[in-house]
Amino acid sequence: MAIEAASPHTMNTYGRLPIALERGDGAYLWDVNGKRYLDALAGIAVNTLGHNHPKFVAALQDQVTKIIHSSNYYHVPNQEKLAEKLVGLAGMTNVFFGNTGLEANEAALKLARKFGHDKGIERPEIVVYEKAFHGRSIATLSATGNEKVQKGFGPLVEGFIRVPLNDIAALKAATEGNKNVVAVFFETIQGEGGINAMRAEYLREVRELCTANDWLLMIDEVQCGMGRTGKWFAHQWAGIVPDVMPLAKGLGSGVPIGAVVAGPKAANIFQPGNHGTTFGGNPLAMRAGVETIRIMEEEGLLENAAKVGAHLKGALQNELGKLAGVTEVRGQGLMIGVELAKPCNVLSARAAEAGLMISVTADSVIRLLPPLILTQAQADEIVSILCPLVKAFLDE
Ligand SMILES: *Cc1c(COP(=O)(O)O)cnc(C)c1O
């Protein structure tokens, strides 16, 4: 069966490959023609448990027979259960549930603005970063540091101050004497921006600066969170705790879910009527979140992400690190980027052709985000498929 590049009735929003996936099992996927792929993308850091995980499938089947949706007019018991679990893992206190990453970030931005208004700041300003990606709503695309995402959608939302990564002097200079600043907002490891990490020392300095100035430290862990780097949340490698933390992607292992987790400084900003969503926190998504975390703990997937990720990065470093056309192999756990010296978007199609799902982001960064169940043998398989493709591409 031939797959058309574009579909006549869905909007033309994605540059899709001509592949239609039908099913998955563990770290493998099969398309409608029966071709097998090793999944080193996990639906963009979403399928934490891989595909068709027996414990996860059984739990979702059980949930579907009970209740899928009920509305937030009533309590949803698993909201409380998942919130309690998340705040325990994060060292924070309260959670608001939505459905996507941008919604979690939108809630964070609203929290920051109301935090300011509650202190008498009428025009609150939020510090954001170069190359950041926070989503595609009008507010979150305004916070995003990528003109391609913003182009055509102006006027952008005001109230953002943009600074470079890992430069504490630049952050201080950009906010010096500005009484309207209410929050600093960034990804611990930028995903769409090209796997760019905030350094641990910088994270600690920003934490101190936020505390000293009574600003909210808001860390977007939508992509790098939920165990991907080998800790529950990537900022935990620096030993800090944010005031606000949006989550989404990996939290439901494929079921749409978003959450904004707050510490004491941000936990009581929203009062009844300030924020809400119809679908957010629904019983199906909450069960998915509860079971994802339970299975991750049962199967030691944080340790696995750290171990297999280090092995994968090391192997890629060995194979590609010294090549002239390779700028850097970087990342942590199972969030790995290989930056080439030239644009390489064509490589996602070539890898798929060779039976490997990857993505290319920021034009020249090969991005690997495999499911956290990846085995060392499967990591070796990624290397053995990807490296020859990269070498051939660099020779062109
Ligand atoms: C994907 C992503 C988002 C947006 O999430 P959606 O669910 O696509 O709205 C926001 N922030 C980061 C860091 C992301 O990686």
Ligand as a Chemical Component Dictionary entry (heavy atoms), coordinates in Angstrom:
data_LIG
# 
_chem_comp.id                   LIG 
_chem_comp.type                 NON-POLYMER 
_chem_comp.pdbx_formal_charge   0 
_chem_comp.three_letter_code    LIG 
# 
loop_
_chem_comp_atom.comp_id 
_chem_comp_atom.atom_id 
_chem_comp_atom.alt_atom_id 
_chem_comp_atom.type_symbol 
_chem_comp_atom.charge 
_chem_comp_atom.model_Cartn_x 
_chem_comp_atom.model_Cartn_y 
_chem_comp_atom.model_Cartn_z 
_chem_comp_atom.pdbx_ordinal 
LIG C1 C1 C 0 6.591 19.384 23.155 1  
LIG C2 C2 C 0 6.900 20.476 24.082 2  
LIG C3 C3 C 0 5.943 21.433 24.446 3  
LIG C4 C4 C 0 4.570 21.454 23.825 4  
LIG O1 O1 O 0 3.838 20.309 24.112 5  
LIG P1 P1 P 0 2.509 19.985 23.267 6  
LIG O2 O2 O 0 1.937 18.813 23.980 7  
LIG O3 O3 O 0 2.952 19.684 21.872 8  
LIG O4 O4 O 0 1.654 21.182 23.340 9  
LIG C5 C5 C 0 6.283 22.372 25.381 10 
LIG N1 N1 N 0 7.503 22.405 25.933 11 
LIG C6 C6 C 0 8.449 21.516 25.606 12 
LIG C7 C7 C 0 9.776 21.576 26.279 13 
LIG C8 C8 C 0 8.193 20.536 24.651 14 
LIG O5 O5 O 0 9.150 19.667 24.309 15 
# 
loop_
_chem_comp_bond.comp_id 
_chem_comp_bond.atom_id_1 
_chem_comp_bond.atom_id_2 
_chem_comp_bond.value_order 
_chem_comp_bond.pdbx_ordinal 
LIG C1 C2 SING 1  
LIG C2 C3 SING 2  
LIG C2 C8 DOUB 3  
LIG C3 C4 SING 4  
LIG C3 C5 DOUB 5  
LIG C4 O1 SING 6  
LIG O1 P1 SING 7  
LIG P1 O2 DOUB 8  
LIG P1 O3 SING 9  
LIG P1 O4 SING 10 
LIG C5 N1 SING 11 
LIG N1 C6 DOUB 12 
LIG C6 C7 SING 13 
LIG C6 C8 SING 14 
LIG C8 O5 SING 15 
# 
